[in-house]
Amino acid sequence: MVKYLFVLSQDDNEKATRCFQFAKIAAEKGHAVNLFFVDDGVMWADSTRDLKLATTTGDCPGDYLPFLVEKEVPIGV
């Protein structure tokens, strides 16, 4: 098992989606995963935020972040 720490420092839909996607993949493979929001990335800690804004590839943060919350992946702010 590998330990992963994903740090999101920007309020950017594309970057957040990738961050959450990679964290989900690592968690699904059984690795220890932590997320940390810093700087403008703390905007993603807002539970009322719309997670359905699509990226250029068609996926969205809502495709990945709910899984991480459900699996109780630690998220630091």
PDB file with one MODEL, atoms N, CA, C and O in Angstrom:
MODEL        1
ATOM      1  N   MET A   1       0.840  -1.180   0.000  1.00  0.00           N
ATOM      2  CA  MET A   1       0.000   0.000   0.000  1.00  0.00           C
ATOM      3  C   MET A   1       0.888   1.247   0.000  1.00  0.00           C
ATOM      4  O   MET A   1       1.904   1.310   0.691  1.00  0.00           O
ATOM      5  N   VAL A   2       0.478   2.219  -0.783  1.00  0.00           N
ATOM      6  CA  VAL A   2       1.184   3.484  -0.894  1.00  0.00           C
ATOM      7  C   VAL A   2       0.327   4.563  -0.246  1.00  0.00           C
ATOM      8  O   VAL A   2      -0.901   4.478  -0.259  1.00  0.00           O
ATOM      9  N   LYS A   3       0.973   5.576   0.321  1.00  0.00           N
ATOM     10  CA  LYS A   3       0.249   6.704   0.905  1.00  0.00           C
ATOM     11  C   LYS A   3       0.309   7.877  -0.066  1.00  0.00           C
ATOM     12  O   LYS A   3       1.381   8.241  -0.549  1.00  0.00           O
ATOM     13  N   TYR A   4      -0.859   8.468  -0.349  1.00  0.00           N
ATOM     14  CA  TYR A   4      -0.954   9.610  -1.257  1.00  0.00           C
ATOM     15  C   TYR A   4      -1.526  10.810  -0.525  1.00  0.00           C
ATOM     16  O   TYR A   4      -2.467  10.687   0.259  1.00  0.00           O
ATOM     17  N   LEU A   5      -0.947  11.971  -0.791  1.00  0.00           N
ATOM     18  CA  LEU A   5      -1.485  13.238  -0.329  1.00  0.00           C
ATOM     19  C   LEU A   5      -1.702  14.100  -1.558  1.00  0.00           C
ATOM     20  O   LEU A   5      -0.751  14.447  -2.259  1.00  0.00           O
ATOM     21  N   PHE A   6      -2.947  14.443  -1.816  1.00  0.00           N
ATOM     22  CA  PHE A   6      -3.291  15.312  -2.940  1.00  0.00           C
ATOM     23  C   PHE A   6      -3.570  16.699  -2.378  1.00  0.00           C
ATOM     24  O   PHE A   6      -4.402  16.858  -1.485  1.00  0.00           O
ATOM     25  N   VAL A   7      -2.868  17.709  -2.906  1.00  0.00           N
ATOM     26  CA  VAL A   7      -3.019  19.085  -2.446  1.00  0.00           C
ATOM     27  C   VAL A   7      -3.643  19.901  -3.565  1.00  0.00           C
ATOM     28  O   VAL A   7      -3.120  19.958  -4.678  1.00  0.00           O
ATOM     29  N   LEU A   8      -4.761  20.528  -3.255  1.00  0.00           N
ATOM     30  CA  LEU A   8      -5.458  21.377  -4.222  1.00  0.00           C
ATOM     31  C   LEU A   8      -5.353  22.818  -3.736  1.00  0.00           C
ATOM     32  O   LEU A   8      -5.854  23.156  -2.663  1.00  0.00           O
ATOM     33  N   SER A   9      -4.700  23.666  -4.531  1.00  0.00           N
ATOM     34  CA  SER A   9      -4.458  25.043  -4.094  1.00  0.00           C
ATOM     35  C   SER A   9      -5.151  26.083  -4.970  1.00  0.00           C
ATOM     36  O   SER A   9      -4.940  27.283  -4.793  1.00  0.00           O
ATOM     37  N   GLN A  10      -5.977  25.630  -5.915  1.00  0.00           N
ATOM     38  CA  GLN A  10      -6.635  26.579  -6.811  1.00  0.00           C
ATOM     39  C   GLN A  10      -8.131  26.307  -6.892  1.00  0.00           C
ATOM     40  O   GLN A  10      -8.582  25.166  -6.785  1.00  0.00           O
ATOM     41  N   ASP A  11      -8.877  27.367  -7.082  1.00  0.00           N
ATOM     42  CA  ASP A  11     -10.318  27.250  -7.289  1.00  0.00           C
ATOM     43  C   ASP A  11     -10.555  27.122  -8.793  1.00  0.00           C
ATOM     44  O   ASP A  11     -11.078  28.031  -9.437  1.00  0.00           O
ATOM     45  N   ASP A  12     -10.162  25.989  -9.325  1.00  0.00           N
ATOM     46  CA  ASP A  12     -10.208  25.739 -10.767  1.00  0.00           C
ATOM     47  C   ASP A  12     -10.919  24.408 -10.998  1.00  0.00           C
ATOM     48  O   ASP A  12     -10.486  23.374 -10.490  1.00  0.00           O
ATOM     49  N   ASN A  13     -11.988  24.434 -11.749  1.00  0.00           N
ATOM     50  CA  ASN A  13     -12.808  23.244 -11.964  1.00  0.00           C
ATOM     51  C   ASN A  13     -12.022  22.102 -12.605  1.00  0.00           C
ATOM     52  O   ASN A  13     -12.145  20.953 -12.181  1.00  0.00           O
ATOM     53  N   GLU A  14     -11.221  22.407 -13.618  1.00  0.00           N
ATOM     54  CA  GLU A  14     -10.440  21.364 -14.307  1.00  0.00           C
ATOM     55  C   GLU A  14      -9.443  20.708 -13.351  1.00  0.00           C
ATOM     56  O   GLU A  14      -9.360  19.482 -13.278  1.00  0.00           O
ATOM     57  N   LYS A  15      -8.695  21.523 -12.626  1.00  0.00           N
ATOM     58  CA  LYS A  15      -7.670  20.986 -11.728  1.00  0.00           C
ATOM     59  C   LYS A  15      -8.289  20.228 -10.559  1.00  0.00           C
ATOM     60  O   LYS A  15      -7.758  19.203 -10.130  1.00  0.00           O
ATOM     61  N   ALA A  16      -9.403  20.727 -10.045  1.00  0.00           N
ATOM     62  CA  ALA A  16     -10.080  20.036  -8.954  1.00  0.00           C
ATOM     63  C   ALA A  16     -10.608  18.679  -9.421  1.00  0.00           C
ATOM     64  O   ALA A  16     -10.504  17.683  -8.705  1.00  0.00           O
ATOM     65  N   THR A  17     -11.173  18.651 -10.623  1.00  0.00           N
ATOM     66  CA  THR A  17     -11.705  17.396 -11.151  1.00  0.00           C
ATOM     67  C   THR A  17     -10.598  16.356 -11.268  1.00  0.00           C
ATOM     68  O   THR A  17     -10.791  15.206 -10.873  1.00  0.00           O
ATOM     69  N   ARG A  18      -9.449  16.738 -11.802  1.00  0.00           N
ATOM     70  CA  ARG A  18      -8.324  15.792 -11.922  1.00  0.00           C
ATOM     71  C   ARG A  18      -7.836  15.351 -10.556  1.00  0.00           C
ATOM     72  O   ARG A  18      -7.562  14.170 -10.343  1.00  0.00           O
ATOM     73  N   CYS A  19      -7.727  16.288  -9.631  1.00  0.00           N
ATOM     74  CA  CYS A  19      -7.280  15.956  -8.280  1.00  0.00           C
ATOM     75  C   CYS A  19      -8.207  14.912  -7.652  1.00  0.00           C
ATOM     76  O   CYS A  19      -7.746  13.917  -7.092  1.00  0.00           O
ATOM     77  N   PHE A  20      -9.503  15.150  -7.750  1.00  0.00           N
ATOM     78  CA  PHE A  20     -10.468  14.223  -7.173  1.00  0.00           C
ATOM     79  C   PHE A  20     -10.466  12.890  -7.915  1.00  0.00           C
ATOM     80  O   PHE A  20     -10.634  11.834  -7.304  1.00  0.00           O
ATOM     81  N   GLN A  21     -10.277  12.942  -9.226  1.00  0.00           N
ATOM     82  CA  GLN A  21     -10.242  11.708 -10.020  1.00  0.00           C
ATOM     83  C   GLN A  21      -9.050  10.839  -9.610  1.00  0.00           C
ATOM     84  O   GLN A  21      -9.199   9.638  -9.386  1.00  0.00           O
ATOM     85  N   PHE A  22      -7.879  11.446  -9.515  1.00  0.00           N
ATOM     86  CA  PHE A  22      -6.686  10.672  -9.151  1.00  0.00           C
ATOM     87  C   PHE A  22      -6.790  10.142  -7.722  1.00  0.00           C
ATOM     88  O   PHE A  22      -6.354   9.026  -7.439  1.00  0.00           O
ATOM     89  N   ALA A  23      -7.366  10.937  -6.826  1.00  0.00           N
ATOM     90  CA  ALA A  23      -7.555  10.477  -5.451  1.00  0.00           C
ATOM     91  C   ALA A  23      -8.516   9.292  -5.407  1.00  0.00           C
ATOM     92  O   ALA A  23      -8.299   8.339  -4.659  1.00  0.00           O
ATOM     93  N   LYS A  24      -9.570   9.354  -6.205  1.00  0.00           N
ATOM     94  CA  LYS A  24     -10.539   8.248  -6.254  1.00  0.00           C
ATOM     95  C   LYS A  24      -9.885   6.974  -6.782  1.00  0.00           C
ATOM     96  O   LYS A  24     -10.092   5.893  -6.232  1.00  0.00           O
ATOM     97  N   ILE A  25      -9.109   7.101  -7.832  1.00  0.00           N
ATOM     98  CA  ILE A  25      -8.423   5.938  -8.405  1.00  0.00           C
ATOM     99  C   ILE A  25      -7.504   5.297  -7.366  1.00  0.00           C
ATOM    100  O   ILE A  25      -7.502   4.077  -7.202  1.00  0.00           O
ATOM    101  N   ALA A  26      -6.726   6.122  -6.667  1.00  0.00           N
ATOM    102  CA  ALA A  26      -5.806   5.599  -5.655  1.00  0.00           C
ATOM    103  C   ALA A  26      -6.576   4.916  -4.519  1.00  0.00           C
ATOM    104  O   ALA A  26      -6.180   3.852  -4.044  1.00  0.00           O
ATOM    105  N   ALA A  27      -7.674   5.534  -4.092  1.00  0.00           N
ATOM    106  CA  ALA A  27      -8.477   4.945  -3.014  1.00  0.00           C
ATOM    107  C   ALA A  27      -9.095   3.622  -3.448  1.00  0.00           C
ATOM    108  O   ALA A  27      -9.143   2.670  -2.669  1.00  0.00           O
ATOM    109  N   GLU A  28      -9.565   3.562  -4.686  1.00  0.00           N
ATOM    110  CA  GLU A  28     -10.154   2.313  -5.191  1.00  0.00           C
ATOM    111  C   GLU A  28      -9.126   1.186  -5.243  1.00  0.00           C
ATOM    112  O   GLU A  28      -9.480   0.014  -5.120  1.00  0.00           O
ATOM    113  N   LYS A  29      -7.867   1.538  -5.424  1.00  0.00           N
ATOM    114  CA  LYS A  29      -6.809   0.526  -5.471  1.00  0.00           C
ATOM    115  C   LYS A  29      -6.322   0.140  -4.082  1.00  0.00           C
ATOM    116  O   LYS A  29      -5.391  -0.654  -3.946  1.00  0.00           O
ATOM    117  N   GLY A  30      -6.949   0.701  -3.048  1.00  0.00           N
ATOM    118  CA  GLY A  30      -6.612   0.322  -1.684  1.00  0.00           C
ATOM    119  C   GLY A  30      -5.503   1.122  -1.047  1.00  0.00           C
ATOM    120  O   GLY A  30      -5.025   0.760   0.028  1.00  0.00           O
ATOM    121  N   HIS A  31      -5.081   2.199  -1.681  1.00  0.00           N
ATOM    122  CA  HIS A  31      -4.021   3.025  -1.116  1.00  0.00           C
ATOM    123  C   HIS A  31      -4.587   3.993  -0.085  1.00  0.00           C
ATOM    124  O   HIS A  31      -5.770   4.332  -0.122  1.00  0.00           O
ATOM    125  N   ALA A  32      -3.745   4.428   0.822  1.00  0.00           N
ATOM    126  CA  ALA A  32      -4.132   5.443   1.805  1.00  0.00           C
ATOM    127  C   ALA A  32      -4.107   6.797   1.110  1.00  0.00           C
ATOM    128  O   ALA A  32      -3.088   7.192   0.544  1.00  0.00           O
ATOM    129  N   VAL A  33      -5.229   7.506   1.153  1.00  0.00           N
ATOM    130  CA  VAL A  33      -5.368   8.770   0.434  1.00  0.00           C
ATOM    131  C   VAL A  33      -5.800   9.866   1.399  1.00  0.00           C
ATOM    132  O   VAL A  33      -6.672   9.661   2.243  1.00  0.00           O
ATOM    133  N   ASN A  34      -5.180  11.025   1.262  1.00  0.00           N
ATOM    134  CA  ASN A  34      -5.574  12.232   1.979  1.00  0.00           C
ATOM    135  C   ASN A  34      -5.663  13.368   0.979  1.00  0.00           C
ATOM    136  O   ASN A  34      -4.876  13.434   0.034  1.00  0.00           O
ATOM    137  N   LEU A  35      -6.619  14.260   1.184  1.00  0.00           N
ATOM    138  CA  LEU A  35      -6.741  15.480   0.391  1.00  0.00           C
ATOM    139  C   LEU A  35      -6.487  16.659   1.312  1.00  0.00           C
ATOM    140  O   LEU A  35      -6.835  16.629   2.492  1.00  0.00           O
ATOM    141  N   PHE A  36      -5.879  17.691   0.762  1.00  0.00           N
ATOM    142  CA  PHE A  36      -5.672  18.903   1.541  1.00  0.00           C
ATOM    143  C   PHE A  36      -5.958  20.095   0.651  1.00  0.00           C
ATOM    144  O   PHE A  36      -5.390  20.219  -0.434  1.00  0.00           O
ATOM    145  N   PHE A  37      -6.847  20.980   1.112  1.00  0.00           N
ATOM    146  CA  PHE A  37      -7.193  22.194   0.376  1.00  0.00           C
ATOM    147  C   PHE A  37      -6.452  23.367   1.007  1.00  0.00           C
ATOM    148  O   PHE A  37      -6.582  23.617   2.206  1.00  0.00           O
ATOM    149  N   VAL A  38      -5.675  24.086   0.199  1.00  0.00           N
ATOM    150  CA  VAL A  38      -4.954  25.269   0.670  1.00  0.00           C
ATOM    151  C   VAL A  38      -5.233  26.436  -0.269  1.00  0.00           C
ATOM    152  O   VAL A  38      -5.727  26.248  -1.381  1.00  0.00           O
ATOM    153  N   ASP A  39      -4.917  27.623   0.181  1.00  0.00           N
ATOM    154  CA  ASP A  39      -5.078  28.845  -0.616  1.00  0.00           C
ATOM    155  C   ASP A  39      -6.490  28.898  -1.207  1.00  0.00           C
ATOM    156  O   ASP A  39      -7.467  28.723  -0.478  1.00  0.00           O
ATOM    157  N   ASP A  40      -6.609  29.136  -2.514  1.00  0.00           N
ATOM    158  CA  ASP A  40      -7.934  29.215  -3.140  1.00  0.00           C
ATOM    159  C   ASP A  40      -8.628  27.859  -3.232  1.00  0.00           C
ATOM    160  O   ASP A  40      -9.825  27.795  -3.513  1.00  0.00           O
ATOM    161  N   GLY A  41      -7.900  26.793  -3.002  1.00  0.00           N
ATOM    162  CA  GLY A  41      -8.500  25.462  -3.020  1.00  0.00           C
ATOM    163  C   GLY A  41      -9.507  25.239  -1.907  1.00  0.00           C
ATOM    164  O   GLY A  41     -10.317  24.315  -1.981  1.00  0.00           O
ATOM    165  N   VAL A  42      -9.466  26.084  -0.864  1.00  0.00           N
ATOM    166  CA  VAL A  42     -10.418  25.923   0.237  1.00  0.00           C
ATOM    167  C   VAL A  42     -11.848  26.167  -0.217  1.00  0.00           C
ATOM    168  O   VAL A  42     -12.790  25.781   0.475  1.00  0.00           O
ATOM    169  N   MET A  43     -12.023  26.800  -1.369  1.00  0.00           N
ATOM    170  CA  MET A  43     -13.370  27.027  -1.892  1.00  0.00           C
ATOM    171  C   MET A  43     -14.087  25.703  -2.162  1.00  0.00           C
ATOM    172  O   MET A  43     -15.317  25.667  -2.198  1.00  0.00           O
ATOM    173  N   TRP A  44     -13.342  24.625  -2.351  1.00  0.00           N
ATOM    174  CA  TRP A  44     -13.932  23.313  -2.609  1.00  0.00           C
ATOM    175  C   TRP A  44     -14.476  22.659  -1.346  1.00  0.00           C
ATOM    176  O   TRP A  44     -15.104  21.603  -1.420  1.00  0.00           O
ATOM    177  N   ALA A  45     -14.245  23.273  -0.188  1.00  0.00           N
ATOM    178  CA  ALA A  45     -14.787  22.742   1.063  1.00  0.00           C
ATOM    179  C   ALA A  45     -16.238  23.183   1.284  1.00  0.00           C
ATOM    180  O   ALA A  45     -16.874  22.751   2.245  1.00  0.00           O
ATOM    181  N   ASP A  46     -16.757  24.026   0.417  1.00  0.00           N
ATOM    182  CA  ASP A  46     -18.132  24.512   0.519  1.00  0.00           C
ATOM    183  C   ASP A  46     -19.086  23.390   0.097  1.00  0.00           C
ATOM    184  O   ASP A  46     -19.114  23.003  -1.071  1.00  0.00           O
ATOM    185  N   SER A  47     -19.856  22.876   1.040  1.00  0.00           N
ATOM    186  CA  SER A  47     -20.740  21.747   0.753  1.00  0.00           C
ATOM    187  C   SER A  47     -21.913  22.117  -0.158  1.00  0.00           C
ATOM    188  O   SER A  47     -22.599  21.230  -0.666  1.00  0.00           O
ATOM    189  N   THR A  48     -22.153  23.412  -0.371  1.00  0.00           N
ATOM    190  CA  THR A  48     -23.249  23.835  -1.252  1.00  0.00           C
ATOM    191  C   THR A  48     -22.760  24.108  -2.673  1.00  0.00           C
ATOM    192  O   THR A  48     -23.544  24.515  -3.531  1.00  0.00           O
ATOM    193  N   ARG A  49     -21.508  23.894  -2.918  1.00  0.00           N
ATOM    194  CA  ARG A  49     -20.924  24.173  -4.227  1.00  0.00           C
ATOM    195  C   ARG A  49     -21.506  23.250  -5.297  1.00  0.00           C
ATOM    196  O   ARG A  49     -21.764  22.074  -5.042  1.00  0.00           O
ATOM    197  N   ASP A  50     -21.709  23.799  -6.496  1.00  0.00           N
ATOM    198  CA  ASP A  50     -22.201  23.010  -7.627  1.00  0.00           C
ATOM    199  C   ASP A  50     -21.055  22.155  -8.168  1.00  0.00           C
ATOM    200  O   ASP A  50     -20.049  22.684  -8.640  1.00  0.00           O
ATOM    201  N   LEU A  51     -21.211  20.852  -8.099  1.00  0.00           N
ATOM    202  CA  LEU A  51     -20.169  19.924  -8.553  1.00  0.00           C
ATOM    203  C   LEU A  51     -20.457  19.373  -9.942  1.00  0.00           C
ATOM    204  O   LEU A  51     -19.801  18.429 -10.383  1.00  0.00           O
ATOM    205  N   LYS A  52     -21.435  19.956 -10.636  1.00  0.00           N
ATOM    206  CA  LYS A  52     -21.847  19.421 -11.933  1.00  0.00           C
ATOM    207  C   LYS A  52     -21.282  20.192 -13.128  1.00  0.00           C
ATOM    208  O   LYS A  52     -21.633  19.891 -14.269  1.00  0.00           O
ATOM    209  N   LEU A  53     -20.417  21.175 -12.889  1.00  0.00           N
ATOM    210  CA  LEU A  53     -19.815  21.929 -13.980  1.00  0.00           C
ATOM    211  C   LEU A  53     -18.815  21.031 -14.711  1.00  0.00           C
ATOM    212  O   LEU A  53     -17.827  20.584 -14.128  1.00  0.00           O
ATOM    213  N   ALA A  54     -19.082  20.773 -15.985  1.00  0.00           N
ATOM    214  CA  ALA A  54     -18.265  19.827 -16.759  1.00  0.00           C
ATOM    215  C   ALA A  54     -16.924  20.430 -17.165  1.00  0.00           C
ATOM    216  O   ALA A  54     -16.804  21.635 -17.389  1.00  0.00           O
ATOM    217  N   THR A  55     -15.932  19.567 -17.253  1.00  0.00           N
ATOM    218  CA  THR A  55     -14.612  19.953 -17.763  1.00  0.00           C
ATOM    219  C   THR A  55     -14.611  19.778 -19.281  1.00  0.00           C
ATOM    220  O   THR A  55     -15.614  19.378 -19.871  1.00  0.00           O
ATOM    221  N   THR A  56     -13.479  20.080 -19.899  1.00  0.00           N
ATOM    222  CA  THR A  56     -13.387  19.918 -21.356  1.00  0.00           C
ATOM    223  C   THR A  56     -13.478  18.460 -21.774  1.00  0.00           C
ATOM    224  O   THR A  56     -13.796  18.171 -22.927  1.00  0.00           O
ATOM    225  N   THR A  57     -13.207  17.537 -20.860  1.00  0.00           N
ATOM    226  CA  THR A  57     -13.311  16.108 -21.181  1.00  0.00           C
ATOM    227  C   THR A  57     -14.689  15.538 -20.854  1.00  0.00           C
ATOM    228  O   THR A  57     -14.956  14.362 -21.102  1.00  0.00           O
ATOM    229  N   GLY A  58     -15.564  16.380 -20.295  1.00  0.00           N
ATOM    230  CA  GLY A  58     -16.936  15.960 -20.045  1.00  0.00           C
ATOM    231  C   GLY A  58     -17.235  15.458 -18.649  1.00  0.00           C
ATOM    232  O   GLY A  58     -18.403  15.326 -18.285  1.00  0.00           O
ATOM    233  N   ASP A  59     -16.211  15.174 -17.855  1.00  0.00           N
ATOM    234  CA  ASP A  59     -16.483  14.751 -16.482  1.00  0.00           C
ATOM    235  C   ASP A  59     -16.548  15.989 -15.595  1.00  0.00           C
ATOM    236  O   ASP A  59     -16.291  17.102 -16.052  1.00  0.00           O
ATOM    237  N   CYS A  60     -16.889  15.791 -14.340  1.00  0.00           N
ATOM    238  CA  CYS A  60     -17.040  16.917 -13.423  1.00  0.00           C
ATOM    239  C   CYS A  60     -16.619  16.487 -12.015  1.00  0.00           C
ATOM    240  O   CYS A  60     -16.504  15.293 -11.742  1.00  0.00           O
ATOM    241  N   PRO A  61     -16.391  17.450 -11.127  1.00  0.00           N
ATOM    242  CA  PRO A  61     -15.995  17.090  -9.762  1.00  0.00           C
ATOM    243  C   PRO A  61     -16.990  16.155  -9.086  1.00  0.00           C
ATOM    244  O   PRO A  61     -16.603  15.319  -8.270  1.00  0.00           O
ATOM    245  N   GLY A  62     -18.259  16.293  -9.422  1.00  0.00           N
ATOM    246  CA  GLY A  62     -19.295  15.441  -8.835  1.00  0.00           C
ATOM    247  C   GLY A  62     -19.188  13.977  -9.219  1.00  0.00           C
ATOM    248  O   GLY A  62     -19.837  13.124  -8.614  1.00  0.00           O
ATOM    249  N   ASP A  63     -18.369  13.682 -10.226  1.00  0.00           N
ATOM    250  CA  ASP A  63     -18.139  12.283 -10.595  1.00  0.00           C
ATOM    251  C   ASP A  63     -17.200  11.586  -9.614  1.00  0.00           C
ATOM    252  O   ASP A  63     -17.149  10.357  -9.573  1.00  0.00           O
ATOM    253  N   TYR A  64     -16.453  12.365  -8.820  1.00  0.00           N
ATOM    254  CA  TYR A  64     -15.398  11.798  -7.978  1.00  0.00           C
ATOM    255  C   TYR A  64     -15.478  12.181  -6.502  1.00  0.00           C
ATOM    256  O   TYR A  64     -15.290  11.329  -5.633  1.00  0.00           O
ATOM    257  N   LEU A  65     -15.757  13.455  -6.210  1.00  0.00           N
ATOM    258  CA  LEU A  65     -15.725  13.916  -4.820  1.00  0.00           C
ATOM    259  C   LEU A  65     -16.720  13.193  -3.922  1.00  0.00           C
ATOM    260  O   LEU A  65     -16.348  12.845  -2.801  1.00  0.00           O
ATOM    261  N   PRO A  66     -17.952  12.945  -4.334  1.00  0.00           N
ATOM    262  CA  PRO A  66     -18.874  12.215  -3.448  1.00  0.00           C
ATOM    263  C   PRO A  66     -18.352  10.839  -3.034  1.00  0.00           C
ATOM    264  O   PRO A  66     -18.587  10.407  -1.905  1.00  0.00           O
ATOM    265  N   PHE A  67     -17.656  10.153  -3.921  1.00  0.00           N
ATOM    266  CA  PHE A  67     -17.056   8.861  -3.578  1.00  0.00           C
ATOM    267  C   PHE A  67     -16.060   9.028  -2.442  1.00  0.00           C
ATOM    268  O   PHE A  67     -16.048   8.238  -1.497  1.00  0.00           O
ATOM    269  N   LEU A  68     -15.223  10.060  -2.535  1.00  0.00           N
ATOM    270  CA  LEU A  68     -14.200  10.292  -1.513  1.00  0.00           C
ATOM    271  C   LEU A  68     -14.833  10.616  -0.164  1.00  0.00           C
ATOM    272  O   LEU A  68     -14.360  10.159   0.876  1.00  0.00           O
ATOM    273  N   VAL A  69     -15.896  11.401  -0.187  1.00  0.00           N
ATOM    274  CA  VAL A  69     -16.608  11.733   1.049  1.00  0.00           C
ATOM    275  C   VAL A  69     -17.258  10.482   1.626  1.00  0.00           C
ATOM    276  O   VAL A  69     -17.182  10.240   2.830  1.00  0.00           O
ATOM    277  N   GLU A  70     -17.896   9.689   0.771  1.00  0.00           N
ATOM    278  CA  GLU A  70     -18.553   8.461   1.217  1.00  0.00           C
ATOM    279  C   GLU A  70     -17.553   7.493   1.850  1.00  0.00           C
ATOM    280  O   GLU A  70     -17.869   6.838   2.844  1.00  0.00           O
ATOM    281  N   LYS A  71     -16.360   7.400   1.285  1.00  0.00           N
ATOM    282  CA  LYS A  71     -15.331   6.486   1.795  1.00  0.00           C
ATOM    283  C   LYS A  71     -14.544   7.096   2.949  1.00  0.00           C
ATOM    284  O   LYS A  71     -13.589   6.504   3.452  1.00  0.00           O
ATOM    285  N   GLU A  72     -14.966   8.301   3.361  1.00  0.00           N
ATOM    286  CA  GLU A  72     -14.345   9.000   4.493  1.00  0.00           C
ATOM    287  C   GLU A  72     -12.849   9.234   4.303  1.00  0.00           C
ATOM    288  O   GLU A  72     -12.056   9.100   5.235  1.00  0.00           O
ATOM    289  N   VAL A  73     -12.485   9.587   3.065  1.00  0.00           N
ATOM    290  CA  VAL A  73     -11.104   9.982   2.808  1.00  0.00           C
ATOM    291  C   VAL A  73     -10.862  11.290   3.560  1.00  0.00           C
ATOM    292  O   VAL A  73     -11.638  12.231   3.397  1.00  0.00           O
ATOM    293  N   PRO A  74      -9.823  11.378   4.370  1.00  0.00           N
ATOM    294  CA  PRO A  74      -9.563  12.594   5.139  1.00  0.00           C
ATOM    295  C   PRO A  74      -9.311  13.793   4.212  1.00  0.00           C
ATOM    296  O   PRO A  74      -8.515  13.726   3.276  1.00  0.00           O
ATOM    297  N   ILE A  75     -10.017  14.888   4.510  1.00  0.00           N
ATOM    298  CA  ILE A  75      -9.850  16.127   3.753  1.00  0.00           C
ATOM    299  C   ILE A  75      -9.506  17.229   4.746  1.00  0.00           C
ATOM    300  O   ILE A  75     -10.307  17.569   5.616  1.00  0.00           O
ATOM    301  N   GLY A  76      -8.313  17.778   4.607  1.00  0.00           N
ATOM    302  CA  GLY A  76      -7.884  18.872   5.478  1.00  0.00           C
ATOM    303  C   GLY A  76      -8.053  20.209   4.781  1.00  0.00           C
ATOM    304  O   GLY A  76      -7.869  20.330   3.570  1.00  0.00           O
ATOM    305  N   VAL A  77      -8.406  21.201   5.570  1.00  0.00           N
ATOM    306  CA  VAL A  77      -8.586  22.556   5.035  1.00  0.00           C
ATOM    307  C   VAL A  77      -7.713  23.505   5.831  1.00  0.00           C
ATOM    308  O   VAL A  77      -7.700  24.706   5.560  1.00  0.00           O
TER     309      VAL A  77
ENDMDL
END
